[in-house]
Amino acid sequence: MTDIKHHLTDALLMAYSAGTLPEAFNLTIAAHLSMCDDCRARLGAFDTVGGAVLEQCNRAPMDQGSLEATMARIMSAPTQAEDGKPKPGAASDLPAPLVDYVGGSLESVKWRSVGMGVKQAILPTSREATARLLFIPAGAAVPDHGHRGTELTLVLRGAFQDETDHFGPGDIEVANEDLHHTPVADIGADCICLAATDAPLRFRGLIPRIAQPFLRI
């Protein structure tokens, strides 16, 4: 996609390249990279630097047979056809990194209502952070909130705007403790996003605060 305006920061790309981010963040960044030529090119530069650094590091000794053991584990892992997930290359309206987490296309998503027409689907990731798909009806708003940590929001379909800017397909918003906002989906179409957070949100409204523990947001 060539009309993406909002990209990943250098710090996030370097952390992704180094493998130091939680799974939920890695998933969101990988989905954005699959849509964004610019960030993919920048990541390649960081990977090159990281490879050069590794070449200068002392090599750690490995046990005899380590390669064979690793390959055996890879070969014994269940294939996508065996565990019910789509085969590689199967048609989907989702970025490739998301397909396995959802189990197919958007039609496979098991949405759960969070109120005011907004729905979510929490994806299975490690506990360090949470990844969820969000469905925001056209013209609807997510309750105003702040952040106790970092939130990455990638637009998959439709668009939304908040106090900072307008975000369309492929755009990613990086929010931290300094941002308090009220995302509103564009009137023209429903908005579907992938959001990753490493800490609970800060809601001002009483009802969202009461529901927060049950909705895991």
Number of C-alpha atoms within 10 A of each C-alpha: 11 9 10 16 13 18 18 21 10 13 9 17 23 19 14 20 20 13 11 12 18 19 19 25 26 22 21 23 25 18 21 26 22 15 20 21 14 14 19 16 12 15 20 13 15 18 17 12 13 14 13 11 10 11 9 8 8 7 8 6 6 8 7 8 8 10 10 10 11 10 10 11 9 11 10 8 10 10 13 13 10 10 9 12 16 19 14 11 7 11 12 15 13 15 17 19 17 19 22 15 15 21 16 21 18 15 11 10 16 13 16 14 13 18 12 12 13 21 17 23 19 22 18 13 17 11 11 13 18 23 27 21 24 25 25 26 22 19 14 19 19 20 18 17 16 20 20 16 15 19 25 21 25 28 22 23 18 22 26 27 16 16 11 12 10 17 23 22 22 28 24 24 19 18 18 15 13 11 15 19 17 16 22 22 26 21 14 11 15 18 25 24 26 26 24 27 24 19 15 18 22 18 18 13 11 9 10 19 14 11 13 16 10 9 14 11 19
